[in-house]
Amino acid sequence: MPADLEHDRTVYESSYIARETNNITCDSITPIGLIPNPALGPAPASGYIFPIKNSGIALQMFSSYDDPKYTINVFGDRTHRPTNVGGAYGVRFIYRFVKIGTIKHGSVIGPFTVGTINYGTLVTHNVTMTGSLIISASSCKTPDVSVNMGDYVASEVTGSRGQTHPVNFDIALNACPQGIDKVTYSLQANTPVIDRENGLVALDGASGAKGVGLRIMDGDGTPLALDKAHVFSAYDVQGGNFKIPLSAAYIHLEDQTLGFGTANTSMTFTMSYL
């Protein structure tokens, strides 16, 4: 789990198929939902976020689909209309653990009794977490990066190199803990990819420039393949602060006429800690 994971983000998710079909008959409007185990802490007044003690983690449950329409809310928050035979919770459950507060590295959550799913006074399911969720925050803080590529005249783009002079920048890895053996990184384009293996992407739709793309390179000026894990060889298992050196340059696209204006693009970098 990233050390700087934002609140309300998913820590872990899984699903469980309870049975092939699940129907119920109700002769009146019936309150339904999850009655949580009191040992986990106070039940929410409404909604489907069930805090697990003071762990900084909450449980969300869904029936069949991970969509807000299919949440299993606290008991009484929703009702089941009168029907002879109707579908009920319990064919497929989706369990999602989300961050709601400060999480201590190494915390172990589970096993524990979640509670019961009730239709009125009828208990349709006893919900138990039989395994353990071990929270590992072994990751670094990685702030966003903004690169000022500068201004250029035509000759700087169309010269013998076919590209502008590379602009150096870094991906910062801050406050890395001990115990990480290897760090890899990958880059994903947020604009169309022109040449994946050579790290060449198109400008975004708001840019005015024409006939140019942007190439991403490593610290040695070698084009960096996109959507591929690259090992950061300078990482130290003792942790600390590090920088991944990269560079970028504008490329004159073959057989395209240059048109000048703003020239922006964006990428997403993904870190993996092993």
C-alpha positions in Angstrom: 0.0 0.0 0.0 1.4 3.4 -0.9 2.6 5.3 2.2 0.8 8.5 1.0 -2.5 6.7 -0.1 -5.4 9.1 0.0 -8.4 8.6 2.2 -11.4 6.6 0.7 -9.0 4.7 -1.6 -9.2 0.9 -1.9 -6.6 -1.1 0.1 -7.8 -4.5 -0.8 -10.8 -6.0 -2.6 -12.1 -9.5 -3.2 -15.3 -11.4 -3.9 -17.1 -14.5 -2.7 -19.9 -16.5 -4.4 -22.3 -17.7 -1.7 -24.8 -19.6 -3.8 -26.2 -19.7 -7.3 -29.6 -18.1 -6.6 -31.0 -16.3 -3.6 -34.7 -15.4 -3.4 -36.9 -14.2 -0.5 -40.6 -13.6 0.1 -41.7 -10.6 2.1 -45.4 -9.8 2.9 -44.7 -6.2 4.0 -42.0 -3.5 3.7 -39.0 -5.0 5.5 -35.9 -3.3 6.7 -32.7 -5.0 5.4 -29.0 -4.6 5.7 -25.9 -5.5 7.8 -25.9 -5.5 11.5 -22.2 -5.1 12.3 -20.5 -6.9 15.2 -20.4 -4.5 18.1 -16.8 -5.5 18.8 -15.7 -3.7 15.7 -16.9 -0.4 17.0 -20.1 1.8 16.8 -22.3 1.1 13.8 -22.7 3.9 11.3 -25.9 5.8 11.4 -26.4 5.2 7.7 -24.5 4.2 4.6 -22.2 1.4 3.9 -18.8 2.3 5.4 -18.2 0.1 8.4 -15.1 1.2 10.4 -12.9 -1.6 11.9 -12.1 -0.4 15.4 -9.3 2.3 15.3 -7.4 0.6 12.4 -7.9 3.4 9.9 -9.6 0.8 7.7 -13.3 0.4 6.9 -15.2 -2.4 5.2 -17.6 -1.9 2.4 -19.8 -4.7 1.0 -21.6 -5.0 -2.3 -24.1 -7.6 -3.6 -23.2 -8.9 -7.1 -21.8 -5.6 -8.5 -19.3 -3.0 -7.2 -21.7 -0.2 -7.9 -23.3 2.3 -5.4 -26.7 0.9 -6.3 -25.6 -2.5 -5.0 -24.1 -1.6 -1.6 -25.1 -3.5 1.5 -26.0 -0.7 3.9 -26.3 -0.7 7.6 -29.5 -2.4 8.7 -32.6 -0.2 8.3 -31.0 2.1 5.8 -32.9 0.3 3.0 -36.1 -1.7 2.8 -37.4 -4.7 0.7 -40.8 -4.2 -0.8 -43.6 -6.7 -0.4 -43.3 -9.5 -3.0 -44.1 -13.1 -3.5 -40.6 -14.1 -4.6 -37.8 -11.6 -5.1 -34.1 -11.5 -5.4 -32.1 -11.0 -2.2 -28.5 -10.3 -1.1 -26.1 -13.2 -1.3 -25.4 -14.7 -4.7 -22.0 -12.9 -4.9 -20.5 -10.7 -2.3 -17.8 -8.1 -3.0 -15.7 -7.1 0.0 -13.7 -3.9 -0.2 -11.4 -2.5 2.5 -10.8 1.3 2.2 -8.6 3.7 4.0 -10.4 6.2 6.3 -7.7 7.3 8.7 -4.1 6.8 9.7 -2.9 3.2 9.2 0.0 1.8 11.2 2.5 -0.1 9.1 2.3 -3.8 9.9 -1.2 -3.7 11.2 -3.1 -7.1 11.0 -6.8 -7.0 10.5 -8.8 -10.2 11.0 -9.9 -12.8 11.4 -13.2 -11.5 12.9 -16.9 -11.7 12.7 -18.3 -8.9 10.5 -21.9 -9.3 11.6 -25.2 -10.6 10.1 -27.2 -9.6 7.1 -30.9 -9.4 8.1 -34.2 -9.1 6.4 -36.3 -7.9 9.3 -35.7 -10.4 12.1 -34.5 -13.1 9.6 -30.8 -13.6 9.5 -29.9 -14.6 5.9 -26.1 -14.6 6.3 -23.5 -14.7 9.0 -20.6 -12.8 7.7 -17.1 -13.8 8.9 -13.6 -12.8 7.7 -11.6 -15.9 8.1 -8.2 -14.6 6.8 -6.0 -11.7 7.8 -5.3 -8.5 6.0 -1.8 -7.4 6.7 -1.2 -3.7 6.0 2.2 -3.0 4.6 3.0 0.7 3.9 6.4 -0.1 2.4 6.5 2.5 -0.2 7.9 5.9 -0.9 6.2 9.3 -1.3 6.2 10.3 -4.9 5.1 13.9 -5.6 3.7 15.0 -8.9 6.2 16.3 -11.5 5.8 19.3 -13.8 8.5 19.9 -16.5 9.0 23.2 -18.2 10.1 22.3 -21.7 10.9 25.8 -22.7 10.4 27.8 -26.0 11.9 26.9 -29.4 12.3 28.2 -32.9 11.9 26.0 -36.0 15.6 25.3 -36.6 15.9 23.7 -33.1 13.2 21.1 -33.9 14.1 20.4 -37.6 17.9 20.3 -37.1 20.1 17.2 -37.8 19.1 15.7 -34.5 15.4 15.9 -35.3 14.7 16.9 -31.8 15.2 19.7 -29.3 17.9 19.5 -26.6 16.7 17.2 -23.8 15.3 18.7 -20.7 16.3 16.9 -17.5 14.0 16.1 -14.7 13.6 13.6 -11.8 10.9 11.4 -10.3 11.5 11.9 -6.5 11.2 9.0 -4.1 11.0 10.5 -0.6 10.8 8.9 2.8 11.4 5.4 1.6 11.3 2.9 4.5 13.8 0.1 5.1 13.0 -3.3 3.8 12.2 -2.6 0.1 14.4 -4.9 -2.0 13.6 -3.5 -5.4 11.9 -0.5 -7.0 10.5 -0.5 -10.5 8.7 2.3 -12.4 6.7 2.5 -15.5 5.2 5.4 -17.5 1.8 5.4 -19.1 0.8 8.0 -21.7 -2.4 10.1 -21.1 -2.3 11.1 -24.8 -2.1 8.8 -27.9 1.1 6.8 -28.2 3.1 7.3 -31.4 6.0 4.8 -30.7 5.6 2.8 -27.5 9.1 1.2 -27.6 10.8 4.6 -28.1 8.8 6.6 -25.6 7.1 8.9 -28.2 3.7 10.4 -27.4 1.4 12.9 -29.0 0.5 16.3 -27.6 -2.8 16.8 -25.9 -5.8 18.1 -27.7 -5.5 21.6 -26.2 -2.0 22.2 -27.7 -1.6 24.5 -30.6 1.7 23.1 -32.0 1.6 20.8 -35.0 4.0 18.2 -36.3 5.7 17.5 -33.1 5.6 14.9 -30.4 7.4 14.4 -27.1 9.9 11.7 -26.3 10.7 10.5 -22.8 14.2 9.2 -22.1 16.2 7.8 -19.2 19.1 9.7 -17.5 21.5 8.6 -20.3 19.3 9.9 -23.1 18.1 6.5 -24.2 14.4 6.4 -25.2 12.3 4.9 -22.4 9.7 2.2 -23.5 6.2 3.0 -22.2 4.0 0.6 -20.3 7.0 -1.4 -19.2 8.6 -1.9 -15.8 12.1 -0.4 -15.5 14.3 -1.3 -12.5 15.7 1.7 -10.5 19.1 0.3 -10.0 20.3 3.1 -7.6 17.8 2.2 -4.9 19.3 1.3 -1.5 17.5 -1.2 0.8 18.3 1.0 3.8 15.7 3.5 2.5 15.9 7.3 2.3 15.4 9.8 -0.4 16.2 9.1 -4.1 15.7 10.6 -7.6 15.1 8.7 -10.8 16.8 10.8 -13.5 14.8 11.2 -16.8 14.7 13.6 -19.7 12.3 14.7 -22.4 12.6 16.4 -25.8 10.3 17.5 -28.6 10.5 15.4 -31.8 9.7 16.6 -35.3 7.3 14.0 -36.6 8.3 12.6 -40.0 6.5 14.1 -43.1 4.5 16.5 -40.9 4.5 20.3 -41.3 5.4 22.3 -38.2 2.9 24.6 -36.7 3.9 26.5 -33.6 1.9 27.1 -30.4 1.6 25.5 -27.0 3.0 21.9 -26.8 1.7 20.0 -23.8 1.2 16.4 -22.9 1.0 14.3 -19.7 2.0 10.9 -18.4 1.2 8.8 -15.3 4.1 7.1 -13.5 3.5 3.9 -11.6 5.9 2.7 -8.9 6.2 -0.9 -7.7 7.9 -1.8 -4.4 9.1 -5.4 -4.1 
